């Protein structure tokens, strides 16, 4: 990609910055979700329940900033809560 105009160059810089930020946030979110899933599979529900507020916070922030959609965040929260309560 080779932007020509000055504004296109700036737009490219901005989009690259946003992309790296979004990738880091998604990695953090996925890591936390995987960790809570593994805790449930290891029958450590108490520790999984302690992680729940962090999961909720990250999902809500991701939905607020447009990283994921609102319904996706709600669905993930519902499923992880159901999984923890069931075990």
N, CA, C and O atoms as CSV, one atom per row, in Angstrom:
chain,resi,resn,atom,element,x,y,z
A,1,UNK,N,N,0.839,-1.191,0.000
A,1,UNK,CA,C,0.000,0.000,0.000
A,1,UNK,C,C,0.877,1.246,0.000
A,1,UNK,O,O,1.761,1.421,0.840
A,2,UNK,N,N,0.605,2.077,-0.948
A,2,UNK,CA,C,1.342,3.325,-1.022
A,2,UNK,C,C,0.366,4.478,-1.173
A,2,UNK,O,O,-0.024,4.827,-2.288
A,3,UNK,N,N,-0.026,5.064,-0.064
A,3,UNK,CA,C,-0.910,6.227,-0.171
A,3,UNK,C,C,-0.161,7.394,-0.806
A,3,UNK,O,O,1.045,7.565,-0.625
A,4,UNK,N,N,-0.900,8.167,-1.536
A,4,UNK,CA,C,-0.267,9.264,-2.265
A,4,UNK,C,C,-0.474,10.594,-1.553
A,4,UNK,O,O,0.489,11.319,-1.303
A,5,UNK,N,N,-1.707,10.917,-1.230
A,5,UNK,CA,C,-1.973,12.213,-0.605
A,5,UNK,C,C,-1.590,12.189,0.871
A,5,UNK,O,O,-1.468,11.136,1.497
A,6,UNK,N,N,-1.409,13.381,1.390
A,6,UNK,CA,C,-1.014,13.550,2.787
A,6,UNK,C,C,-2.064,12.967,3.731
A,6,UNK,O,O,-1.723,12.310,4.714
A,7,UNK,N,N,-3.345,13.210,3.430
A,7,UNK,CA,C,-4.419,12.720,4.297
A,7,UNK,C,C,-4.518,11.197,4.251
A,7,UNK,O,O,-4.859,10.565,5.250
A,8,UNK,N,N,-4.219,10.607,3.092
A,8,UNK,CA,C,-4.247,9.149,2.963
A,8,UNK,C,C,-3.118,8.518,3.771
A,8,UNK,O,O,-3.289,7.450,4.359
A,9,UNK,N,N,-1.958,9.187,3.798
A,9,UNK,CA,C,-0.831,8.694,4.593
A,9,UNK,C,C,-1.170,8.713,6.078
A,9,UNK,O,O,-0.865,7.773,6.812
A,10,UNK,N,N,-1.804,9.792,6.503
A,10,UNK,CA,C,-2.209,9.911,7.901
A,10,UNK,C,C,-3.268,8.863,8.250
A,10,UNK,O,O,-3.225,8.259,9.322
A,11,UNK,N,N,-4.208,8.656,7.345
A,11,UNK,CA,C,-5.267,7.668,7.565
A,11,UNK,C,C,-4.670,6.271,7.702
A,11,UNK,O,O,-5.130,5.477,8.521
A,12,UNK,N,N,-3.660,5.973,6.912
A,12,UNK,CA,C,-2.982,4.679,6.991
A,12,UNK,C,C,-2.297,4.510,8.344
A,12,UNK,O,O,-2.405,3.460,8.978
A,13,UNK,N,N,-1.589,5.558,8.781
A,13,UNK,CA,C,-0.925,5.504,10.090
A,13,UNK,C,C,-1.937,5.253,11.197
A,13,UNK,O,O,-1.713,4.425,12.080
A,14,UNK,N,N,-3.058,5.977,11.143
A,14,UNK,CA,C,-4.088,5.841,12.171
A,14,UNK,C,C,-4.686,4.435,12.172
A,14,UNK,O,O,-4.880,3.837,13.230
A,15,UNK,N,N,-4.974,3.918,10.994
A,15,UNK,CA,C,-5.599,2.596,10.920
A,15,UNK,C,C,-4.653,1.506,11.411
A,15,UNK,O,O,-5.089,0.529,12.020
A,16,UNK,N,N,-3.355,1.672,11.146
A,16,UNK,CA,C,-2.381,0.694,11.643
A,16,UNK,C,C,-2.292,0.723,13.169
A,16,UNK,O,O,-2.190,-0.316,13.821
A,17,UNK,N,N,-2.334,1.944,13.724
A,17,UNK,CA,C,-2.309,2.070,15.187
A,17,UNK,C,C,-3.538,1.412,15.807
A,17,UNK,O,O,-3.441,0.681,16.793
A,18,UNK,N,N,-4.705,1.689,15.204
A,18,UNK,CA,C,-5.956,1.116,15.708
A,18,UNK,C,C,-5.951,-0.399,15.583
A,18,UNK,O,O,-6.445,-1.106,16.461
A,19,UNK,N,N,-5.387,-0.891,14.483
A,19,UNK,CA,C,-5.346,-2.336,14.256
A,19,UNK,C,C,-4.527,-3.035,15.340
A,19,UNK,O,O,-4.957,-4.047,15.893
A,20,UNK,N,N,-3.343,-2.488,15.642
A,20,UNK,CA,C,-2.501,-3.121,16.666
A,20,UNK,C,C,-3.185,-3.091,18.027
A,20,UNK,O,O,-3.106,-4.055,18.789
A,21,UNK,N,N,-3.859,-1.978,18.330
A,21,UNK,CA,C,-4.578,-1.845,19.590
A,21,UNK,C,C,-5.702,-2.882,19.680
A,21,UNK,O,O,-5.883,-3.536,20.707
A,22,UNK,N,N,-6.451,-3.015,18.580
A,22,UNK,CA,C,-7.563,-3.964,18.555
A,22,UNK,C,C,-7.096,-5.414,18.654
A,22,UNK,O,O,-7.731,-6.230,19.321
A,23,UNK,N,N,-5.986,-5.731,17.991
A,23,UNK,CA,C,-5.448,-7.090,18.042
A,23,UNK,C,C,-5.040,-7.433,19.467
A,23,UNK,O,O,-5.318,-8.532,19.946
A,24,UNK,N,N,-4.381,-6.494,20.147
A,24,UNK,CA,C,-3.963,-6.735,21.528
A,24,UNK,C,C,-5.162,-6.946,22.440
A,24,UNK,O,O,-5.148,-7.833,23.293
A,25,UNK,N,N,-6.200,-6.132,22.263
A,25,UNK,CA,C,-7.400,-6.270,23.093
A,25,UNK,C,C,-8.086,-7.602,22.855
A,25,UNK,O,O,-8.542,-8.243,23.803
A,26,UNK,N,N,-8.167,-8.028,21.592
A,26,UNK,CA,C,-8.802,-9.304,21.276
A,26,UNK,C,C,-8.010,-10.473,21.842
A,26,UNK,O,O,-8.592,-11.442,22.329
A,27,UNK,N,N,-6.684,-10.386,21.782
A,27,UNK,CA,C,-5.840,-11.443,22.345
A,27,UNK,C,C,-6.080,-11.560,23.845
A,27,UNK,O,O,-6.217,-12.663,24.374
A,28,UNK,N,N,-6.129,-10.421,24.523
A,28,UNK,CA,C,-6.347,-10.401,25.961
A,28,UNK,C,C,-7.710,-11.009,26.311
A,28,UNK,O,O,-7.833,-11.789,27.255
A,29,UNK,N,N,-8.720,-10.636,25.534
A,29,UNK,CA,C,-10.074,-11.129,25.750
A,29,UNK,C,C,-10.149,-12.639,25.538
A,29,UNK,O,O,-10.717,-13.357,26.361
A,30,UNK,N,N,-9.582,-13.114,24.444
A,30,UNK,CA,C,-9.607,-14.546,24.140
A,30,UNK,C,C,-8.835,-15.344,25.187
A,30,UNK,O,O,-9.250,-16.436,25.575
A,31,UNK,N,N,-7.709,-14.794,25.641
A,31,UNK,CA,C,-6.897,-15.470,26.650
A,31,UNK,C,C,-7.688,-15.633,27.947
A,31,UNK,O,O,-7.659,-16.694,28.571
A,32,UNK,N,N,-8.386,-14.585,28.342
A,32,UNK,CA,C,-9.173,-14.623,29.570
A,32,UNK,C,C,-10.334,-15.617,29.454
A,32,UNK,O,O,-10.625,-16.348,30.401
A,33,UNK,N,N,-10.991,-15.639,28.296
A,33,UNK,CA,C,-12.086,-16.584,28.076
A,33,UNK,C,C,-11.581,-18.027,28.108
A,33,UNK,O,O,-12.215,-18.899,28.701
A,34,UNK,N,N,-10.438,-18.273,27.466
A,34,UNK,CA,C,-9.858,-19.616,27.472
A,34,UNK,C,C,-9.469,-20.035,28.880
A,34,UNK,O,O,-9.654,-21.186,29.275
A,35,UNK,N,N,-8.925,-19.082,29.633
A,35,UNK,CA,C,-8.518,-19.370,31.009
A,35,UNK,C,C,-9.720,-19.760,31.862
A,35,UNK,O,O,-9.647,-20.706,32.646
A,36,UNK,N,N,-10.817,-19.038,31.713
A,36,UNK,CA,C,-12.011,-19.357,32.486
A,36,UNK,C,C,-12.599,-20.701,32.050
A,36,UNK,O,O,-13.099,-21.452,32.888
A,37,UNK,N,N,-12.547,-21.014,30.758
A,37,UNK,CA,C,-13.009,-22.314,30.278
A,37,UNK,C,C,-12.160,-23.444,30.852
A,37,UNK,O,O,-12.688,-24.482,31.249
A,38,UNK,N,N,-10.848,-23.240,30.895
A,38,UNK,CA,C,-9.962,-24.283,31.418
A,38,UNK,C,C,-10.167,-24.476,32.919
A,38,UNK,O,O,-10.088,-25.599,33.419
A,39,UNK,N,N,-10.429,-23.390,33.634
A,39,UNK,CA,C,-10.698,-23.510,35.070
A,39,UNK,C,C,-11.967,-24.320,35.320
A,39,UNK,O,O,-12.020,-25.122,36.253
A,40,UNK,N,N,-12.972,-24.114,34.502
A,40,UNK,CA,C,-14.220,-24.860,34.647
A,40,UNK,C,C,-13.984,-26.336,34.347
A,40,UNK,O,O,-14.509,-27.207,35.040
A,41,UNK,N,N,-13.192,-26.615,33.309
A,41,UNK,CA,C,-12.931,-28.008,32.961
A,41,UNK,C,C,-12.083,-28.706,34.026
A,41,UNK,O,O,-12.133,-29.929,34.157
A,42,UNK,N,N,-11.311,-27.937,34.781
A,42,UNK,CA,C,-10.505,-28.495,35.872
A,42,UNK,C,C,-11.264,-28.515,37.194
A,42,UNK,O,O,-10.696,-28.818,38.243
A,43,UNK,N,N,-12.561,-28.186,37.133
A,43,UNK,CA,C,-13.451,-28.190,38.315
A,43,UNK,C,C,-13.046,-27.149,39.358
A,43,UNK,O,O,-13.271,-27.349,40.552
A,44,UNK,N,N,-12.454,-26.051,38.918
A,44,UNK,CA,C,-12.083,-24.959,39.823
A,44,UNK,C,C,-13.077,-23.815,39.639
A,44,UNK,O,O,-12.730,-22.751,39.128
A,45,UNK,N,N,-14.321,-24.052,40.066
A,45,UNK,CA,C,-15.385,-23.080,39.820
A,45,UNK,C,C,-15.213,-21.811,40.651
A,45,UNK,O,O,-15.582,-20.723,40.208
A,46,UNK,N,N,-14.660,-21.946,41.843
A,46,UNK,CA,C,-14.474,-20.764,42.695
A,46,UNK,C,C,-13.536,-19.762,42.026
A,46,UNK,O,O,-13.794,-18.558,42.032
A,47,UNK,N,N,-12.452,-20.266,41.452
A,47,UNK,CA,C,-11.499,-19.394,40.771
A,47,UNK,C,C,-12.107,-18.825,39.489
A,47,UNK,O,O,-11.846,-17.680,39.120
A,48,UNK,N,N,-12.914,-19.634,38.823
A,48,UNK,CA,C,-13.570,-19.170,37.600
A,48,UNK,C,C,-14.553,-18.047,37.916
A,48,UNK,O,O,-14.686,-17.097,37.144
A,49,UNK,N,N,-15.242,-18.159,39.058
A,49,UNK,CA,C,-16.190,-17.110,39.461
A,49,UNK,C,C,-15.461,-15.810,39.795
A,49,UNK,O,O,-16.003,-14.722,39.604
A,50,UNK,N,N,-14.231,-15.927,40.295
A,50,UNK,CA,C,-13.444,-14.723,40.590
A,50,UNK,C,C,-13.021,-14.011,39.297
A,50,UNK,O,O,-12.847,-12.792,39.280
A,51,UNK,N,N,-12.859,-14.779,38.225
A,51,UNK,CA,C,-12.471,-14.195,36.937
A,51,UNK,C,C,-13.643,-13.543,36.218
A,51,UNK,O,O,-13.449,-12.713,35.330
A,52,UNK,N,N,-14.862,-13.921,36.603
A,52,UNK,CA,C,-16.059,-13.460,35.900
A,52,UNK,C,C,-16.175,-11.937,35.794
A,52,UNK,O,O,-16.487,-11.448,34.709
A,53,UNK,N,N,-15.943,-11.161,36.859
A,53,UNK,CA,C,-16.026,-9.696,36.719
A,53,UNK,C,C,-15.042,-9.141,35.691
A,53,UNK,O,O,-15.364,-8.197,34.969
A,54,UNK,N,N,-13.844,-9.724,35.623
A,54,UNK,CA,C,-12.855,-9.278,34.637
A,54,UNK,C,C,-13.336,-9.562,33.219
A,54,UNK,O,O,-13.187,-8.736,32.318
A,55,UNK,N,N,-13.920,-10.751,33.038
A,55,UNK,CA,C,-14.447,-11.134,31.721
A,55,UNK,C,C,-15.556,-10.170,31.316
A,55,UNK,O,O,-15.588,-9.689,30.183
A,56,UNK,N,N,-16.464,-9.893,32.248
A,56,UNK,CA,C,-17.565,-8.976,31.971
A,56,UNK,C,C,-17.039,-7.600,31.578
A,56,UNK,O,O,-17.515,-6.995,30.616
A,57,UNK,N,N,-16.064,-7.116,32.320
A,57,UNK,CA,C,-15.514,-5.791,32.069
A,57,UNK,C,C,-14.895,-5.700,30.677
A,57,UNK,O,O,-15.141,-4.746,29.938
A,58,UNK,N,N,-14.084,-6.709,30.327
A,58,UNK,CA,C,-13.440,-6.698,29.013
A,58,UNK,C,C,-14.455,-6.807,27.883
A,58,UNK,O,O,-14.332,-6.129,26.863
A,59,UNK,N,N,-15.464,-7.667,28.068
A,59,UNK,CA,C,-16.484,-7.819,27.031
A,59,UNK,C,C,-17.286,-6.535,26.847
A,59,UNK,O,O,-17.565,-6.129,25.719
A,60,UNK,N,N,-17.656,-5.898,27.957
A,60,UNK,CA,C,-18.420,-4.653,27.874
A,60,UNK,C,C,-17.621,-3.538,27.208
A,60,UNK,O,O,-18.152,-2.781,26.396
A,61,UNK,N,N,-16.336,-3.444,27.562
A,61,UNK,CA,C,-15.492,-2.409,26.960
A,61,UNK,C,C,-15.286,-2.667,25.471
A,61,UNK,O,O,-15.278,-1.739,24.661
A,62,UNK,N,N,-15.120,-3.946,25.125
A,62,UNK,CA,C,-14.934,-4.296,23.718
A,62,UNK,C,C,-16.186,-3.943,22.914
A,62,UNK,O,O,-16.090,-3.468,21.783
A,63,UNK,N,N,-17.353,-4.177,23.501
A,63,UNK,CA,C,-18.607,-3.841,22.825
A,63,UNK,C,C,-18.780,-2.328,22.724
A,63,UNK,O,O,-19.254,-1.816,21.710
A,64,UNK,N,N,-18.395,-1.626,23.772
A,64,UNK,CA,C,-18.544,-0.169,23.798
A,64,UNK,C,C,-17.666,0.506,22.752
A,64,UNK,O,O,-18.089,1.464,22.104
A,65,UNK,N,N,-16.448,0.008,22.587
A,65,UNK,CA,C,-15.512,0.620,21.651
A,65,UNK,C,C,-15.693,0.126,20.219
A,65,UNK,O,O,-15.045,0.636,19.305
A,66,UNK,N,N,-16.571,-0.868,20.011
A,66,UNK,CA,C,-16.838,-1.357,18.669
A,66,UNK,C,C,-15.939,-2.494,18.234
A,66,UNK,O,O,-15.925,-2.860,17.059
A,67,UNK,N,N,-15.192,-3.054,19.163
A,67,UNK,CA,C,-14.315,-4.180,18.847
A,67,UNK,C,C,-15.150,-5.415,18.523
A,67,UNK,O,O,-14.852,-6.144,17.577
A,68,UNK,N,N,-16.196,-5.642,19.314
A,68,UNK,CA,C,-17.177,-6.687,19.026
A,68,UNK,C,C,-18.551,-6.063,19.134
A,68,UNK,O,O,-18.699,-4.978,19.695
A,69,UNK,N,N,-19.554,-6.737,18.603
A,69,UNK,CA,C,-20.901,-6.184,18.660
A,69,UNK,C,C,-21.521,-6.428,20.024
A,69,UNK,O,O,-21.099,-7.313,20.768
A,70,UNK,N,N,-22.524,-5.634,20.336
A,70,UNK,CA,C,-23.184,-5.681,21.640
A,70,UNK,C,C,-23.794,-7.055,21.925
A,70,UNK,O,O,-23.646,-7.590,23.023
A,71,UNK,N,N,-24.474,-7.615,20.939
A,71,UNK,CA,C,-25.102,-8.921,21.129
A,71,UNK,C,C,-24.079,-10.034,21.281
A,71,UNK,O,O,-24.322,-11.006,21.996
A,72,UNK,N,N,-22.951,-9.903,20.623
A,72,UNK,CA,C,-21.874,-10.884,20.759
A,72,UNK,C,C,-21.346,-10.878,22.182
A,72,UNK,O,O,-21.109,-11.933,22.770
A,73,UNK,N,N,-21.163,-9.689,22.734
A,73,UNK,CA,C,-20.700,-9.564,24.115
A,73,UNK,C,C,-21.712,-10.182,25.063
A,73,UNK,O,O,-21.336,-10.914,25.978
A,74,UNK,N,N,-22.994,-9.898,24.856
A,74,UNK,CA,C,-24.049,-10.448,25.702
A,74,UNK,C,C,-24.077,-11.967,25.616
A,74,UNK,O,O,-24.215,-12.654,26.628
A,75,UNK,N,N,-23.946,-12.480,24.413
A,75,UNK,CA,C,-23.964,-13.932,24.216
A,75,UNK,C,C,-22.800,-14.609,24.926
A,75,UNK,O,O,-22.976,-15.633,25.586
A,76,UNK,N,N,-21.610,-14.030,24.786
A,76,UNK,CA,C,-20.432,-14.607,25.430
A,76,UNK,C,C,-20.554,-14.562,26.951
A,76,UNK,O,O,-20.181,-15.511,27.640
A,77,UNK,N,N,-21.081,-13.449,27.468
A,77,UNK,CA,C,-21.277,-13.338,28.925
A,77,UNK,C,C,-22.265,-14.385,29.414
A,77,UNK,O,O,-22.036,-15.039,30.432
A,78,UNK,N,N,-23.363,-14.541,28.685
A,78,UNK,CA,C,-24.394,-15.508,29.092
A,78,UNK,C,C,-23.842,-16.926,29.069
A,78,UNK,O,O,-24.093,-17.703,29.990
A,79,UNK,N,N,-23.105,-17.265,28.041
A,79,UNK,CA,C,-22.588,-18.629,27.907
A,79,UNK,C,C,-21.552,-18.959,28.959
A,79,UNK,O,O,-21.551,-20.062,29.505
A,80,UNK,N,N,-20.661,-18.007,29.254
A,80,UNK,CA,C,-19.625,-18.287,30.257
A,80,UNK,C,C,-20.248,-18.385,31.651
A,80,UNK,O,O,-19.837,-19.214,32.462
A,81,UNK,N,N,-21.245,-17.530,31.925
A,81,UNK,CA,C,-21.931,-17.569,33.219
A,81,UNK,C,C,-22.687,-18.883,33.377
A,81,UNK,O,O,-22.649,-19.508,34.437
A,82,UNK,N,N,-23.364,-19.290,32.332
A,82,UNK,CA,C,-24.122,-20.554,32.351
A,82,UNK,C,C,-23.171,-21.730,32.583
A,82,UNK,O,O,-23.487,-22.644,33.344
A,83,UNK,N,N,-22.015,-21.705,31.930
A,83,UNK,CA,C,-21.030,-22.773,32.067
A,83,UNK,C,C,-20.507,-22.866,33.501
A,83,UNK,O,O,-20.364,-23.957,34.053
A,84,UNK,N,N,-20.225,-21.698,34.095
A,84,UNK,CA,C,-19.692,-21.673,35.458
A,84,UNK,C,C,-20.748,-22.109,36.459
A,84,UNK,O,O,-20.455,-22.872,37.380
A,85,UNK,N,N,-21.985,-21.628,36.285
A,85,UNK,CA,C,-23.048,-21.989,37.222
A,85,UNK,C,C,-23.436,-23.459,37.123
A,85,UNK,O,O,-23.821,-24.072,38.119
A,86,UNK,N,N,-23.336,-24.024,35.921
A,86,UNK,CA,C,-23.706,-25.416,35.706
A,86,UNK,C,C,-22.725,-26.360,36.389
A,86,UNK,O,O,-23.126,-27.403,36.905
A,87,UNK,N,N,-21.445,-26.003,36.397
A,87,UNK,CA,C,-20.437,-26.905,36.970
A,87,UNK,C,C,-20.337,-26.774,38.484
A,87,UNK,O,O,-19.535,-27.464,39.112
